[in-house]
Amino acid sequence: MYKFTKTFYARAGASFGYKVPSIFSTASEEEGINTIQPLANNIKVEKSIGRNLDFNYRTIIGNETSISFNQSFFVTQISKPLV
């Protein structure tokens, strides 16, 4: 987080994530365990990289009222998505 002034600041962030392949899902539970097939050996772990940036402005109006504005941007990149 970087504060430009008392009322205006920006934040940036990044994250990494993954999802391990699994035969269990909401759909497989609804279908029943007897219809589940094993996963293929060539299935890879799903990986993701996320980035975010937001700008915030907050000020006081009068004695007890404040107003704030926020603009956020998000980007996520997924490699080897699980379908």
PyMOL commands that set and color helices and strands:
alter all, ss='L'
color gray80, all
select helices_A, chain A and resi 26-31+33-35
alter helices_A, ss='H'
color red, helices_A
select strands_A, chain A and resi 2-3+8-19+46-61+65-79
alter strands_A, ss='S'
color yellow, strands_A
deselect
rebuild
show_as cartoon
